[in-house]
Amino acid sequence: MTPPRGMRDFLPAEKARREHALRIIRRAYATYGFDEIETPVVEDYDRLHAGIGGDNEKLAFNVLKRGLTADDLSRAAEDGDVSSLADLGLRYDLTVPLARFYASHRSDLPPVFRSIQIAPVWRAERPQKGRYRQFVQCDIDIIGEAGPLAEIELITATTAALRELGLTGTRVRINDRRLLIGMLDAFGFAADDHAQVLITIDKLDKVGAAGVIAELRERGAPSVAVDALERHLAATGDEGASRGFDEDSIRAALPVGVDPAAIATLAEIGLAADQVNTSGAGGIETSGSSVVFDPYLVRGMGYYTGPIFEIEHPDLGYSLGGGGRYDGMIGRFLGQDVPAAGFSIGFERIVDLIDLADDAEESAAVLVYDRDVEPGRLVALKAELAGEGRRIRLEQRVKNLKGLLDRVGAAGFSEFAFVTSETTGVAQLEWRPLA
Amino acid sequence: MTPPRGMRDFLPAEKARREHALRIIRRAYATYGFDEIETPVVEDYDRLHAGIGGDNEKLAFNVLKRGLTADDLSRAAEDGDVSSLADLGLRYDLTVPLARFYASHRSDLPPVFRSIQIAPVWRAERPQKGRYRQFVQCDIDIIGEAGPLAEIELITATTAALRELGLTGTRVRINDRRLLIGMLDAFGFAADDHAQVLITIDKLDKVGAAGVIAELRERGAPSVAVDALERHLAATGDEGASRGFDEDSIRAALPVGVDPAAIATLAEIGLAADQVNTSGAGGIETSGSSVVFDPYLVRGMGYYTGPIFEIEHPDLGYSLGGGGRYDGMIGRFLGQDVPAAGFSIGFERIVDLIDLADDAEESAAVLVYDRDVEPGRLVALKAELAGEGRRIRLEQRVKNLKGLLDRVGAAGFSEFAFVTSETTGVAQLEWRPLA
């Protein structure tokens, strides 16, 4: 008797931790001027399968139409078309719903709209350790701002939220899709092969420069291009994430001729990061190295059009979140180009990392009552204490009193009192501490 | 471009209201000693269709199996069996998931487990005004307590939560399934007809005594039984909700011979309500009439086994929530009888009613910036102010400044300051009030 495969129940202690972390994230994002919205967990099938969800579209849980007849089934069987049986699906990300939301409500939103979405998504992936079929994403997006102000606001708000959660010393790696493409062009990779080459380069952290080069050669990429990439990797280092971030440093890390406008944008973000650091405001970590240029940062999704970024903690072997500019996508359902950029953090990874001080239980107390106490009197006592803002739990006295007290102590209650049939008011209660 | 049929998006103002209301409800329930849990939004198909969800089972949104082949479809078409194509479904209530959760985790839960579930459910009903296909339910349940203490705790916590939301003067009507059954027996309705007769009696509020009697006669119920019911309705009044609540009053409102044990239980709840009232603790409203016995209260679901209750506000024509004891159900998946009672409030109805003081925006401010201000400087100013806990939004200065200021004023921001290329620090900002 378990939850559906790859999904989880949350018992009280874990649920309390999660809600606490979500409150902190919500507050941080709101402080940075973002507004939370909510969409239904299902979207129309056609929207979820419009080609903007990338590989995730294949992982959607789809919802059966209601009232299907045997004829509908026969027709679907003949056509071999399962999708004709579904009209809805569970969202697999928060970006497709945001694009749909923006198309629905644009006229009610400010010209620059800063959204928060904190909500579960579903993917029918093979379950494995740390990967679930239902998980919470925390996304912030800025729609309607074409300049690097958007990226800087996103990075500042995200690092602030992580800092509020107690995760300091995070590092943001930045690159730009246009620079990646320019670099591949300069090395001599054909435009048609870029997507595949990027998938390989994306493994740099895992397999190292030698691994990337070997895989490209195996795949039969043109030698001259692979050689150029190999030389460049050797010159810039496969770490690639500790260099300076002004326009000259960026240019120096790239082949000649790569898109100067993209370099300027990225340098502007670098300069802004410096300014926020220097101001001591701490929106971005004050150690100078915490926003760094990484010419080999790829990010998986195909829809990015400009700056891309990923946030990590130096002590961890994985990313805590990422994002970038995706100007083509939010307007897709509107049929218009709308500038947009977003930053998503992986709530499930983060909530397992953090050590949250419990802020709710200081005055939680237990009334241990004898079975012969009248229920009304008991609840009257409880209501009076709860009215004072104390968290109150009733527990019937049992033979194994120590076991009972240990259990409620472990559940975060800090004191208890006995209630007998002689207890008539709160004043008579004698409070004792719980271990 | 809208959300799926019968479902809603929430824009920032409405989302903020909802989150605020949910925070209040969570805090009130926690204060009264309940613990929040969470289950996945989908459950295995077989659990959702095990017969314990009543009519709601038919309203489930079911999820297509992944990887279905043309053969699977042909077989389903031949068998006329759509359900073979689904392995999961969206939950239509929070009770079936709670029964499954309890079966999964019983050994990790205290002997008396007081749960909070605040979460959306989905029903494929015909959409209509005020009725949605995705809506939030707030349920509290007490599992493992067989006595009326459970009902009293549920009623006290629920009225407290509503009071915290500003809904005072609510009235709880109570009855007991066993008394209803006993009454129908005494009138002479056959046991097989009870379910149908109860559906008709449930319309008393809408159609009145005469309407109920007419419908029963039309349906061909035995005259002698209908006559007895008619006499009883005339004697007790079709309002039925303003009488006393001690054992004698309950007995006087019922035909002779109705289950004395059930009468005693109900009287115990009545006495307890009085005690909580008299204590002035206010868990239950202090006006003496706010917990009343109503011998014609039915409640729809078939799974209730003891006391049932509904909460309403005298000014409103509809119920705000309800619940009761359902001892047979939580243990269904365990194959054991486990005592349980629950109280569910209708969040969607309540959130539309309440007038929430906005507690978040007091120090929300807008920086109106010229286009030539460097992004980094701008975000540094913002981060410094946000670091002081102020909610800060950036807005680019536009020609229609008044329109801009009206918009952010309406969004809850209280002051603004201009930022020009000469502004170098927070100290230079001149704050002006927003209307």
Interface residues (C-beta under 8 A of the other chain):
Chain A: M1 T2 P3 P4 M7 R8 D9 F10 L11 P12 K15 A16 R18 E19 R26 A30 T31 Y32 G33 D35 E36 I37 E38 T39 P40 V41 V42 E43 D44 F61 N62 V63 L64 R66 L68 A70 L73 S74 A76 A77 G80 V82 L85 A86 L88 L90 R100 F101 A103 S104 H105 D108 L109 P110 P111 V112 R114 P120 W122 A124 Q134 G147 P148 L149 I152 E153 T156 A160 E268 L271 A272 A273 D274 Q275 V276 T278 S279 G280 A281 G282 G283 I284 F333 L334 A360 E374 P375 G376 R377 L378 V379 A380 L381 K382 A383 E384 A386 G387 G389 R390 R391 I392 R393 L394 E395 Q396 V398 R407 V408 A411
Chain B: M1 T2 P3 P4 M7 R8 D9 F10 L11 P12 K15 A16 R18 E19 R26 A30 T31 Y32 G33 D35 E36 I37 E38 T39 P40 V41 V42 E43 D44 F61 N62 V63 L64 R66 L68 A70 L73 S74 A76 A77 G80 V82 L85 A86 L88 L90 R100 F101 A103 S104 H105 D108 L109 P110 P111 V112 R114 P120 W122 A124 Q134 G147 P148 L149 I152 E153 T156 A160 E268 L271 A272 A273 D274 Q275 V276 T278 S279 G280 A281 G282 G283 I284 F333 L334 A360 E374 P375 G376 R377 L378 V379 A380 L381 K382 A383 E384 A386 G387 G389 R390 R391 I392 R393 L394 E395 Q396 V398 R407 V408 A411
